[in-house]
Each structure stands twice: as structure tokens, then as C-alpha cells.
């Protein structure tokens, strides 16, 4: 009787059958096609073993308890070596069983395409506008709790993906058209096609689940998105349910009901035989005297148990491999997050005209780059990078942006500057609206608070990531260098090729005065000295220097500056308008309108009043627009086509260089832009 202690279940080993309680039997060579197989039958406490040779059943051995043998005992409840396997009730099984071009086949194809279309649209929406360096649009960083939730969610996604699990379970189920209830339309090709479709839809759903996980920035977002994905994954089951309940048509209802009559067979995970009983039954099998008992055991067990266990292990291996792939993909994105590969590495920051005493925030305009810690990794606060003002030699300066947990916002601060004795915490001077964003470039620049002696709101702050994905990011004046930078064409320069090549000489023209030329200020190696990525121009007379200098938002015109003092300040590792106290020089004569121009030419200028009372532009006091002076690049001259010589001038070209000749008594100026009578500004 099955289950008694004298039963010796056989385990599969290589070359030998190992029986419990120390029993062993050598495995003989592979049996030929005529090798007998067996089917166990249980009737209460009775047990039968039916042997089959060449597909034909022979006599049946029957054992009552442990002794009786009755070959004529009828078969009742069957406990076979193969276990019944019912097809999954979904549109893929319906696709397999239905004739091509039948209503059920077309219905299944429609819903399969419908489900695939939704998954495709979701993937497109999640991946559109992604860049080459972050194709999956992974956030720059997340809280460790979110990373843990991502990993757990991916495990749940794999083990709960019904289409994938159902397909993997078919590894141990073979196609057999001779099984009862299988229609002629259910061909091997359709068996393969339907299962490939099921597996593909399942893998696509897992990929979307992976995207939902790695793109989420909060734990709640992860599981909300997973709930939505579960709905998409169940579309095929919902469509099958509608058909089975007769909501679509009676023909579809009948087709779904037919699934219940189709049965395949799957090997059991364990099979047991009693070797002594099998040997007792051998005389009842015709021709069994020619087959040694150990070889018969081998032929029965080696082909069934071993192949069954291999298939079972293969199923587990495929599932574990799929789970491993998902975890490995997550680990790859996680490691890149930790290395700072997804964060904005460089930012272009432009402040407005706000000021606090001598502190003009525009002085701190420029390029900001994330800092590095002592280990060479990204310096971070609350898992967010710290961005430092960059000097001309890429050194870290005093201005920085970082995330302040106390304020729940990104803030800007300057080392050594606070709002007063009662200032504490993050010592911020600018503060964003409350946000949990991990990337400063994603934070809105509207509604920032700024300290000007009081807390005010500024909408003039501009923050832009410096990135190069196409020639458009180089303003079509250059191309990407493969490292998020631009290689500019001749005649253009700047981080985004936004600046025209520097003018070698600029000319200051004041009405009824001599034209004054300003040359590029150069260092010992004859390279232009750059301040805020722009050159400085100077004119020397009687040992005193006048200079045009960019300060982050406006050009300044400063007079009576000692030449040696100027050169020494300009050639230090970095020149900063605030720390070099440009305003306190006391000799600022004029400033330009806000501009990004690479030279002081072609822009409007304002003259500073001699008083230092608060006026039109911050600490510079009362100022007025200059109407009788202009600045030009010497290289910009007239020709017959550009018509720049005003109403009372003509262009005279001499050797390729054009010069405006003004009509005497009517106009003056480099481009004849002034009336001689009243010096009214025309241009």
C-alpha cells in the first residue's frame, strides 16, 4: 500500500538509482522505444500497476496490502505519473484553440493588440524627451526608503506577473494533439505563437513596471503606478471574462467554455515506486523474463523522474533569472544615481538687479558646478548635490546652491555673509518655494524669496542646465563634443557658443570729442583676460586707465584706475566684482543696460550721478540715459549694402574697410548718428 514503511521511493541520480533506507540499483543503458512504462492505480488501500509496451496496455498487477496480486482487478481512482494541466483562461488560450479567421480568433487578436497598444503608449509617454545619457529618465537621486521600495516593488512585479508565470509553467507541458478535447485548429504553430504572445505581453508589462519603479521619487508614487499597471495587465483576463459570460456573443461564449474540456499533462514533482513490488509484478508482464529487474527500473525511472526534475529545475531557473535581470537593471540605475550620473553637472545662473547694500546679486551670476567630496564622489546635502560658483580656472568660489531641510527648499548662500546677528540655520540669501525636487534645474525660478534687507520676492532669477544633446544647444554655432559641452565654430565662443568672438578694439565716441580706442587687456602670455567669460577693454592715458568691464549682468565703465592695480587684480586666480569691491572704487562713471553681449558695443548706456543717494539703479544713485555717446567695435564698418551711415552720411570704402562720411553741418558720429545742431540721439 502506498505510504507504508517498506516502500522504497526512487530518487534520480547520475548512473545509479538511490532508494531510501540504503537501497540502490544500478541504472542500465537507455531503453529502446519499446521499453515498458507504468501507471499506478489506487483503490482505497489497494494498488494496481498497469504496464504499457509500445503504447499498448498489458496485464495489470494488483496488490492488496503488501501481498496479494490480482491482475484482473478493475481500475478506479488513477494516480498517474502525469498530472493534469488546464489551460489558462485568457485570450491567449482562446487564440490557440480557435480556427484562424474565426470570431474567437479575431476577438483574441484584437484584445491582444489593444493591450499591446496601451503598453506602447505608456512606454512612449514615459520615455519621450529623454536624452542619450538618461534614456530611462531616472531621477537624479531619491531617498534611501524610495530605493528600498523600488527593489521590493520589482520583486512583487515579477512574482505577480500572471502572463509570465503562466508561460514559464508550460516548460514542463508538451504539446500533444492526440489529447482528448483538443480541436484540429489547435496546431503546434499556434501553441508556440500564443505562448510567445503571452510571454511578450508579460515582459512588456514588467518593463513598464520597471519604469514606474525607477522613475518614481516617492514610495506612494511607486505603488500608485503599480496599481495602474495591474489594471493594464488584467485587460486580457477582463476581455475573456466578458466573452465567457456571454456579453459579446454566444459563439464566443461556447468557445470559452470549450477550454474546460482541453487538458494537457504535466509531470509530477515526485514519483515513487516500490522495487520489490515491481519485481513481484514482472512475471505478469509478457516478455518481462527477458528484462532484468534493475534495467526495467532504470527504463521506467530514468526517463520519467530525471526529465521531470530537469524541467522543474528549468522553470525555477528561468524565474530566478528573470528576477535577477530585473534586480540587475535596478542595481545599474541605482549605482549611477549614487555616482551622480543623472544630476545636472553644470548650471548657468543669472541674477537680477536686486541688491543689499554693496552686495549686488548679479555679481554672482555665472556657471555653477556640483562639488566633490573627499572621496571623489558628489558632495550632497539631503541626497541632493551642492552647486558651487565656478571661477575661470574651474575653482570653487563663495556662492553656492544647496538643499536646506529646515526650509524644505533650495537656497543660495555666500560664505561669510549672513542676514544679521539673529540669522541661523542655512544662512540663506535666496530661497526657492517649498519643493522636494532632487535637481535644481527642475525647480521653478518663480516665487523665490530674496534678502534685500527685507524678504522680498524675485522673479528675475534664471537657472538653466548646461547640456549638449544637439546642435541647438550650441545655438547652431557649434556641435556637441560628447561630454555635454560645445565645440564652437570660428567666430563664436562661450559655454553654449552664445558669444560672438571678441572685438579686438572698441571705440568710444562722444559728440564733438575725439574718438577714444580701447584695447583688449591681455596677460603675460598675450591671452585676453576674461571676467565673467568676457574680455576687459582698457585705454591708458597719462598713467591712468579707463576700462570697460563686465560684472555678470551689466558692463561697467570705470575711469581713473591705476594700470598696475588693474592688471594685478585682473590676473589673480579669479576676479570677482563683489570681492574686488568694484563699487567702492568710487570712480564708476557709467553702466550699460542688462545684456549678455560679449562686448560693450552696440548697447545703451547710463551715466551715474555724482551723488550716492539711492536712485534709479540701486547704490549708484540718480542716473540718466546717455544720448550723446556710443560704443562701437572697430571691426564693424559700413559697406554699400548695410546702410548704417544714417540719414546724412555716405559709406566710403577704402581697401575693403568702409567708413561713414557725414555731411558737414548736418550730422556727426561714427555712423553719422547725431544731428550737429542739437545732438539729438537718432539710432
C-alpha positions in Angstrom: 0.0 0.0 0.0 1.3 3.4 -0.9 2.7 5.2 2.2 3.9 2.0 4.1 7.3 2.0 5.6 8.5 -0.8 3.3 8.0 1.4 0.2 11.3 2.5 -1.3 10.7 5.6 -3.4 13.4 6.1 -6.1 15.4 9.3 -6.4 17.2 10.3 -9.6 21.0 10.3 -9.6 23.5 10.0 -12.4 24.2 6.4 -13.3 22.5 4.9 -10.2 19.1 4.7 -8.6 19.3 5.6 -4.9 16.5 4.2 -2.8 15.5 5.2 0.7 16.8 3.2 3.7 20.0 2.4 1.8 18.6 0.6 -1.2 20.4 1.2 -4.5 20.1 -0.1 -8.1 22.4 0.4 -11.0 20.9 2.2 -14.0 21.4 0.3 -17.2 21.7 1.8 -20.7 18.9 3.9 -22.2 16.0 1.6 -23.1 14.8 1.4 -26.7 11.5 2.7 -27.9 9.7 -0.5 -26.8 10.7 0.0 -23.1 7.7 -0.5 -20.8 6.2 2.3 -18.8 3.8 2.1 -16.0 0.8 3.8 -14.4 -0.1 3.4 -10.7 -3.7 3.0 -9.7 -5.1 3.2 -6.2 -8.4 1.8 -5.0 -8.8 2.5 -1.3 -6.0 0.5 0.3 -5.4 -1.5 -2.9 -2.9 -0.6 -5.5 -2.6 -1.5 -9.2 0.3 -1.1 -11.7 -0.5 -1.2 -15.4 2.4 -1.7 -17.8 2.4 -0.4 -21.3 4.7 -1.6 -24.0 4.8 0.2 -27.4 1.8 2.3 -26.4 -0.4 -0.8 -25.8 -1.6 -1.7 -22.2 -0.7 -5.2 -21.0 -1.9 -7.0 -17.9 -2.5 -5.2 -14.6 -0.9 -6.3 -11.4 -3.0 -5.8 -8.3 -1.7 -5.8 -4.7 -3.9 -5.8 -1.6 -1.9 -4.5 1.3 1.5 -5.9 0.8 1.0 -9.4 -0.5 -2.0 -10.0 -2.9 -1.5 -10.0 -6.7 -4.7 -9.9 -8.8 -4.2 -9.0 -12.5 -7.9 -8.7 -13.2 -8.8 -6.1 -10.6 -10.6 -3.1 -12.1 -9.0 0.4 -12.3 -10.8 3.1 -10.3 -9.1 6.3 -8.9 -6.0 6.9 -11.0 -2.8 8.3 -9.5 -0.7 8.7 -12.7 2.9 9.7 -13.3 1.5 12.7 -15.2 -0.6 15.5 -13.6 -3.5 17.2 -15.4 -2.8 20.7 -16.6 -5.7 23.0 -17.6 -5.1 25.9 -19.9 -5.1 29.4 -18.5 -8.4 31.1 -19.1 -7.4 34.1 -21.1 -7.4 35.3 -24.7 -4.1 33.7 -25.5 -5.5 30.2 -24.8 -8.6 31.2 -26.8 -6.2 32.2 -29.6 -4.6 28.8 -29.5 -7.8 26.8 -29.7 -9.7 28.9 -32.2 -9.6 28.5 -36.0 -7.9 31.3 -37.9 -10.3 34.0 -39.0 -13.0 32.7 -36.6 -14.8 35.2 -34.4 -12.9 33.9 -31.3 -9.5 34.2 -33.1 -10.2 37.7 -34.2 -11.5 38.7 -30.8 -8.4 37.4 -29.2 -6.1 39.2 -31.7 -8.0 42.5 -31.1 -7.6 42.5 -27.4 -4.0 41.4 -27.6 -3.3 44.3 -29.9 -5.3 46.6 -27.7 -3.3 45.6 -24.6 0.0 45.9 -26.5 -1.1 49.4 -27.8 -1.8 50.7 -24.3 1.6 49.4 -23.1 3.3 51.0 -26.0 1.6 54.4 -25.4 2.6 54.2 -21.7 6.2 53.5 -22.6 6.3 56.3 -25.2 4.9 58.8 -22.7 7.4 57.7 -20.0 10.4 57.8 -22.3 9.7 60.8 -24.6 12.1 63.7 -24.5 14.7 61.5 -22.7 18.3 62.3 -23.5 21.1 60.0 -24.5 22.7 59.9 -21.1 19.5 59.2 -19.2 17.3 57.2 -21.6 15.1 55.8 -18.8 14.6 59.3 -17.3 15.8 58.2 -13.9 15.6 61.0 -11.3 19.0 62.4 -10.2 18.6 60.9 -6.7 16.0 59.5 -4.4 15.7 58.9 -0.6 17.0 55.5 0.5 13.5 54.5 1.6 12.4 55.0 -2.0 15.3 52.9 -3.3 14.3 50.1 -1.0 10.6 50.4 -2.1 11.7 50.2 -5.7 13.6 46.9 -5.2 10.7 45.4 -3.3 8.2 46.5 -5.9 10.2 44.9 -8.7 10.2 41.6 -6.8 6.5 41.8 -6.3 6.0 42.7 -10.0 7.9 39.6 -11.2 6.2 37.0 -8.9 2.7 38.5 -9.6 3.0 38.8 -13.3 0.5 36.2 -14.3 1.3 36.1 -18.0 4.9 35.4 -17.4 4.4 32.8 -14.7 1.8 31.0 -16.8 4.2 30.8 -19.7 7.1 29.6 -17.5 4.8 26.9 -16.1 4.4 25.5 -19.6 8.0 24.5 -19.7 7.0 21.1 -18.3 3.9 20.7 -20.5 4.4 19.4 -24.0 2.1 19.9 -27.0 0.2 16.7 -27.9 -2.6 16.9 -30.5 -3.8 13.4 -29.5 -5.0 14.5 -26.1 -8.8 14.4 -25.7 -10.7 17.6 -26.4 -8.0 19.3 -28.5 -9.5 20.7 -31.7 -7.8 20.4 -35.1 -7.3 24.2 -35.2 -5.0 24.0 -32.1 -1.8 23.3 -34.1 1.7 23.3 -32.7 2.5 26.6 -34.5 -0.4 28.3 -32.8 0.6 26.7 -29.5 4.0 28.4 -29.9 2.6 31.6 -31.2 0.0 32.1 -28.4 2.6 31.4 -25.7 5.1 33.7 -27.3 2.5 36.4 -27.4 1.5 35.8 -23.7 5.2 35.9 -22.6 5.9 39.0 -24.7 3.0 40.9 -23.2 4.1 39.8 -19.8 7.7 41.0 -20.4 6.4 44.3 -21.7 4.3 44.8 -18.6 7.3 44.0 -16.5 9.3 46.6 -18.3 6.6 49.3 -17.7 6.6 48.2 -14.0 10.4 48.7 -14.0 10.0 52.2 -15.5 7.4 53.1 -12.9 9.7 52.0 -10.2 12.9 53.7 -11.2 11.2 56.9 -12.3 9.3 57.4 -9.0 10.6 59.8 -6.4 8.3 58.8 -3.5 7.1 55.4 -2.1 3.5 56.4 -2.7 4.1 57.1 -6.4 5.6 53.6 -6.8 2.6 51.7 -5.6 0.1 54.1 -7.2 1.7 53.4 -10.5 1.8 49.7 -9.8 -1.9 49.7 -9.2 -2.5 51.3 -12.6 -0.2 48.8 -14.3 -2.1 45.9 -12.7 -5.2 47.1 -14.4 -3.5 47.1 -17.8 -2.1 43.6 -17.2 -5.6 42.3 -16.4 -7.2 43.6 -19.7 -6.8 40.2 -21.4 -8.5 38.5 -18.4 -11.3 41.0 -18.4 -11.9 40.5 -22.1 -12.0 36.8 -21.7 -14.5 37.1 -18.8 -16.8 39.2 -20.9 -16.8 36.6 -23.6 -17.3 33.7 -21.1 -20.3 35.4 -19.6 -22.0 35.8 -23.0 -21.7 39.6 -23.1 -20.2 39.5 -26.6 -21.8 36.6 -28.5 -23.0 33.1 -28.0 -20.2 31.8 -30.3 -17.6 33.4 -28.1 -19.2 32.0 -25.0 -19.1 28.5 -26.5 -15.5 28.9 -27.5 -14.5 29.9 -23.9 -16.5 27.0 -22.4 -14.5 24.6 -24.7 -11.4 25.5 -22.8 -12.7 23.5 -19.8 -12.6 20.3 -22.0 -9.0 20.7 -23.0 -6.4 19.0 -20.8 -2.7 18.7 -21.1 -0.4 16.8 -18.7 2.4 17.9 -16.5 4.9 15.7 -14.8 4.6 15.3 -11.0 7.5 16.7 -8.9 7.9 13.3 -7.1 7.3 9.8 -8.3 7.7 6.7 -6.0 8.0 3.0 -6.8 8.5 0.0 -4.6 11.2 -2.0 -6.2 10.1 -5.3 -4.6 6.5 -4.9 -5.8 7.7 -4.1 -9.3 9.8 -7.3 -9.3 6.8 -9.3 -8.0 4.8 -7.9 -10.9 7.3 -8.8 -13.6 6.1 -12.3 -14.2 2.7 -10.9 -15.1 4.2 -8.9 -17.9 4.6 -10.7 -21.2 8.3 -10.9 -22.1 9.4 -9.5 -18.8 11.6 -12.5 -18.1 14.0 -11.1 -20.8 14.3 -7.8 -19.0 16.4 -7.7 -15.8 14.6 -6.0 -12.9 17.2 -3.3 -12.4 17.2 -2.4 -16.1 13.4 -2.2 -16.1 13.5 0.1 -13.1 16.1 2.2 -15.0 13.9 2.4 -18.1 10.9 3.5 -16.1 12.5 5.9 -13.7 15.4 7.4 -15.6 13.3 8.7 -18.5 10.5 10.0 -16.2 12.0 11.2 -13.0 15.1 12.7 -14.4 13.4 14.6 -17.3 10.7 15.7 -14.9 13.2 17.1 -12.4 15.2 18.8 -15.2 12.1 20.6 -16.4 11.1 21.6 -12.9 14.5 23.0 -12.3 14.4 24.8 -15.6 11.2 26.6 -14.6 12.7 27.7 -11.4 15.9 28.8 -13.1 14.0 30.8 -15.7 12.0 32.6 -13.0 15.1 33.3 -10.9 16.9 34.5 -14.0 14.1 36.9 -14.8 14.1 38.2 -11.3 17.9 38.6 -11.4 17.7 40.6 -14.6 15.2 43.0 -13.1 17.3 43.4 -10.0 20.4 43.9 -12.0 18.8 46.6 -14.1 17.6 48.4 -10.9 21.1 48.0 -9.5 22.6 49.6 -12.5 20.4 52.7 -12.3 20.9 52.8 -8.5 24.7 52.8 -8.9 24.5 55.6 -11.5 22.3 57.6 -9.1 24.9 57.2 -6.4 27.7 58.3 -8.7 25.8 61.5 -9.7 25.5 60.5 -13.3 21.9 61.7 -13.6 22.2 65.1 -11.9 22.8 68.4 -13.7 26.5 68.8 -13.6 26.7 72.4 -14.7 24.2 75.2 -14.4 24.1 78.7 -15.9 22.7 81.1 -13.3 21.7 84.7 -13.9 20.6 87.0 -11.1 18.5 90.2 -11.5 19.2 93.7 -10.3 18.3 93.1 -6.7 20.9 94.3 -4.2 21.6 94.6 -0.5 23.9 97.5 0.3 27.0 96.9 -1.7 26.0 93.3 -2.5 24.6 93.2 -6.0 23.4 89.7 -6.6 24.3 90.0 -10.3 27.9 89.9 -9.3 27.3 86.2 -8.6 25.9 85.3 -12.0 27.9 82.7 -13.9 28.4 78.9 -14.1 27.8 76.7 -11.1 29.0 73.1 -10.9 28.4 70.3 -8.4 31.1 69.9 -5.8 33.1 66.8 -5.0 33.6 65.3 -1.6 36.9 63.9 -0.2 36.3 60.5 -1.8 35.8 61.9 -5.2 32.0 61.4 -5.2 29.3 64.1 -5.5 29.1 66.3 -2.5 25.5 66.2 -1.3 23.2 67.5 1.4 20.0 65.6 2.0 20.9 63.4 -1.0 21.0 66.4 -3.3 24.1 67.9 -4.9 25.8 71.1 -3.8 26.5 73.6 -6.7 29.4 76.0 -6.3 30.1 79.2 -8.3 32.9 78.4 -10.7 35.9 80.6 -11.3 37.7 81.0 -14.7 40.0 78.1 -13.7 37.1 75.9 -12.5 37.9 76.6 -8.9 35.1 76.8 -6.3 34.1 80.3 -5.3 32.0 81.5 -2.4 28.5 81.3 -3.8 26.6 78.1 -3.7 23.2 76.5 -4.0 22.1 73.6 -1.8 19.0 72.0 -0.3 18.0 73.2 3.1 15.9 70.6 5.1 14.9 73.2 7.6 13.3 75.4 4.9 12.3 72.4 2.7 13.7 74.3 -0.2 16.7 75.0 -2.3 18.7 78.0 -1.1 21.6 80.3 -2.2 24.2 81.4 0.2 27.5 83.2 0.2 30.3 82.2 2.5 30.9 84.8 5.2 27.6 86.7 4.6 24.5 86.4 6.8 21.3 88.4 7.2 22.3 89.6 10.6 23.1 88.5 14.2 19.8 86.7 14.5 20.3 84.7 11.3 20.6 81.0 11.9 20.1 77.7 10.2 21.0 77.6 6.5 22.0 81.3 6.3 20.2 81.7 3.0 20.1 84.8 0.9 17.7 83.4 -1.8 15.2 80.6 -1.1 13.0 78.7 -3.5 9.4 77.8 -2.9 9.0 74.6 -0.9 10.0 71.6 -3.0 11.2 68.0 -2.8 13.0 68.1 -6.1 16.4 66.5 -6.2 17.6 68.5 -9.2 17.9 72.3 -9.0 17.4 72.7 -12.7 13.8 71.3 -12.3 12.9 73.9 -9.7 10.8 76.8 -10.9 12.6 80.2 -10.7 9.4 82.0 -10.0 8.5 82.9 -6.4 12.0 82.8 -4.9 12.4 84.8 -1.7 15.4 87.2 -1.7 17.0 89.1 1.1 17.5 92.8 0.4 17.4 94.0 4.0 13.9 92.6 4.0 12.5 89.4 2.5 11.1 90.2 -1.0 10.1 88.1 -4.0 12.2 87.8 -7.1 11.1 86.7 -10.5 14.4 87.7 -12.3 16.4 84.6 -11.4 17.3 82.3 -14.3 18.7 78.8 -13.9 19.4 76.6 -16.9 21.2 73.3 -17.2 24.3 73.4 -19.4 23.9 70.4 -21.6 24.5 69.5 -25.2 22.2 67.0 -26.8 22.0 68.5 -30.2 23.4 71.5 -32.2 20.5 73.6 -31.0 22.1 73.5 -27.5 25.1 75.2 -29.2 22.9 77.8 -30.8 23.7 76.3 -34.2 27.2 77.9 -33.9 28.9 74.6 -33.0 28.4 70.9 -32.2 28.4 68.7 -29.2 31.7 67.3 -28.1 30.3 64.1 -26.5 30.8 65.3 -23.0 27.9 67.7 -22.6 29.9 70.6 -24.0 30.0 72.5 -27.2 32.8 72.9 -29.8 32.2 76.3 -31.3 32.7 77.3 -34.8 35.2 80.0 -35.7 33.9 83.4 -34.6 31.9 82.1 -31.6 32.7 81.1 -28.1 31.1 80.6 -24.7 29.6 77.5 -22.9 26.8 77.3 -25.5 28.5 79.2 -28.3 26.3 82.1 -27.5 29.0 84.8 -27.6 30.5 86.3 -30.7 34.2 86.4 -31.0 35.7 89.3 -29.1 36.2 92.5 -30.8 39.9 93.4 -30.7 39.3 97.2 -30.4 36.2 99.1 -29.3 35.8 102.9 -29.8 34.1 105.3 -27.5 32.6 108.2 -29.5 31.3 111.3 -27.7 29.8 114.2 -29.7 32.3 116.9 -30.5 35.1 115.0 -28.8 38.0 112.9 -30.0 37.4 109.2 -30.7 38.9 107.0 -28.0 40.0 103.5 -28.6 40.0 100.7 -26.0 42.2 97.6 -26.5 41.9 94.1 -25.1 43.5 93.6 -21.7 46.0 90.7 -22.0 48.1 88.7 -19.6 51.8 87.8 -19.9 51.1 85.1 -22.5 49.2 87.6 -24.6 45.9 85.9 -23.9 42.8 88.0 -23.2 42.0 88.3 -19.5 38.4 87.1 -19.1 36.0 88.4 -16.4 32.7 86.5 -16.3 33.7 84.8 -19.6 34.1 88.2 -21.3 37.1 90.3 -22.1 38.1 93.6 -20.4 39.0 96.7 -22.6 41.3 99.4 -21.4 42.6 102.8 -22.6 45.7 104.3 -21.0 46.5 108.0 -20.8 48.9 109.8 -18.5 49.3 106.7 -16.4 45.6 106.4 -15.7 43.5 103.7 -17.1 39.8 103.7 -18.2 38.2 100.3 -18.6 35.1 98.5 -19.8 34.4 95.6 -17.5 31.5 93.0 -17.4 30.1 92.3 -14.0 27.6 89.5 -14.5 24.6 91.4 -15.8 25.9 94.8 -17.0 29.0 96.4 -18.4 30.7 99.0 -16.3 32.7 102.0 -17.5 35.3 102.8 -14.8 37.8 105.7 -15.0 40.9 106.7 -13.2 42.1 103.2 -12.4 45.8 102.7 -11.9 47.2 100.4 -14.6 49.3 98.3 -12.3 46.5 98.0 -9.9 44.1 96.9 -12.7 46.5 94.3 -14.1 47.3 92.8 -10.7 43.6 92.5 -9.9 42.7 91.0 -13.2 45.4 88.4 -13.2 44.7 86.9 -9.8 43.3 83.3 -9.9 39.8 84.8 -10.1 38.4 88.3 -10.4 35.1 88.9 -8.7 33.2 92.1 -8.9 31.9 91.8 -5.3 35.1 90.7 -3.6 37.2 93.2 -5.6 34.8 95.9 -4.4 34.2 97.4 -7.8 31.6 99.8 -6.5 33.9 101.1 -3.7 36.4 102.2 -6.3 34.4 105.4 -6.3 35.0 106.0 -10.0 32.2 104.2 -11.7 31.1 106.6 -14.4 28.6 104.7 -16.5 26.9 101.3 -16.7 25.0 99.5 -19.5 21.6 98.1 -19.8 21.2 94.4 -18.8 22.9 92.4 -21.5 24.5 89.1 -22.5 26.7 90.8 -25.1 30.3 89.7 -25.4 31.4 93.3 -25.9 30.3 96.8 -24.7 29.5 97.8 -28.2 26.0 98.4 -29.6 24.2 98.7 -26.3 22.6 101.6 -24.3 24.5 103.3 -21.5 23.5 105.2 -18.4 25.6 107.9 -16.7 26.0 107.8 -12.9 25.2 110.9 -10.9 27.9 112.3 -8.7 25.7 111.7 -5.6 25.5 108.3 -4.0 21.9 108.6 -2.9 19.5 105.7 -3.8 18.2 106.3 -7.2 17.3 104.6 -10.5 19.7 101.7 -10.2 20.5 100.5 -6.7 23.5 102.0 -5.0 24.6 104.1 -8.0 22.2 106.9 -7.2 20.4 109.0 -9.8 21.3 108.1 -13.4 20.2 109.0 -16.9 20.4 107.5 -20.3 23.4 108.7 -22.3 22.2 110.4 -25.6 25.4 111.8 -26.9 27.9 108.9 -26.8 28.1 105.5 -28.3 30.5 102.5 -28.2 31.4 100.6 -31.4 33.5 97.7 -32.4 36.2 98.9 -34.7 35.8 95.9 -36.9 32.2 96.9 -37.6 32.3 99.3 -40.5 30.0 100.3 -43.3 29.6 99.0 -46.8 27.3 99.7 -49.6 24.7 97.1 -48.6 24.3 97.6 -44.8 23.3 101.3 -45.0 24.5 102.1 -41.4 25.6 105.7 -42.1 22.4 107.4 -41.0 20.3 110.0 -43.0 23.2 112.4 -43.7 26.1 110.1 -44.3 27.6 108.0 -47.1 29.9 105.0 -46.9 33.3 105.4 -48.4 35.2 102.1 -48.9 38.9 102.2 -49.0 40.8 98.9 -49.4 37.8 96.9 -48.1 37.3 98.9 -44.9 34.3 101.2 -45.0 33.9 104.5 -43.2 30.9 106.8 -42.9 31.5 110.3 -44.2 29.0 112.7 -42.6 27.6 115.8 -44.4 29.3 118.7 -42.7 27.0 120.7 -40.5 24.2 118.1 -40.6 25.5 115.1 -38.7 28.4 113.7 -36.8 29.3 110.4 -35.1 30.9 107.1 -36.2 27.8 106.2 -38.2 26.6 109.8 -38.6 24.0 109.1 -35.9 23.9 112.6 -34.4 22.5 115.9 -35.7 25.1 118.6 -35.5 22.6 121.2 -34.4 21.2 119.8 -31.2 22.9 116.3 -30.8 19.5 114.6 -30.7 20.1 110.8 -30.5 18.6 109.0 -33.6 19.8 105.4 -33.5 
